[in-house]
Amino acid sequence: MDESTKTRIAWEAAAFRRLRQHLMERTDVQNIDLMNLTGFCRNCLSDWYREAAEESGVPMTKEAARENFYGMPYDEWRARHQTPAEPAARDAFERNRPKGE
């Protein structure tokens, strides 16, 4: 791997860490709102993290990936931070639900 590739990977990793930290600090931003606006949420990011680990030969459970991404067990994060979705948000999610969800 050449230096420019190593540098690019380091920058991408730094950007991911910053996104993760930002989302950890912005617990007021609900996953359903992220999904409706962007088509991905914290759970998607934790799934992508798990998939990357598995592609490199490291088995990882969905729960372990979520705990790593959320900084705590997912059920604990939900109990602390998740609020009931507004009807309009639920309707928008159903209309735009990604295939396989």
C-alpha positions, 0 to 999 in steps of 0.5 A, a space after each residue: 500500500 503506498 503512502 497516498 493510500 495510507 493517508 486517504 485511509 487515515 483521513 477516512 477513518 478520522 472522518 468516521 470517528 468524528 461522525 460517530 462522536 458527533 452522533 454520540 453527542 447529538 442524542 437528540 437526533 433520532 434514528 428515524 429522523 436520520 433515516 428519513 433525511 439521509 437513508 441511513 442511521 446509527 444502526 446502519 453505521 454499526 452494521 457497516 462497521 460489523 460488515 467491514 470487520 467480518 470482511 477482514 476475517 473478524 467475526 462480530 455480532 450485531 450487538 457487539 457492533 452496536 455497543 461499539 458504535 453507541 458506546 453502550 449496549 443498544 437497549 441502554 441507549 434506546 432507554 436513555 435517548 430514544 423518544 417515540 417517533 412522531 406519526 409523520 416520521 413513522 409515515 415517512 419511514 414507511 413510504 421510504 423504507 429501505 429494502 430489507 428493513 
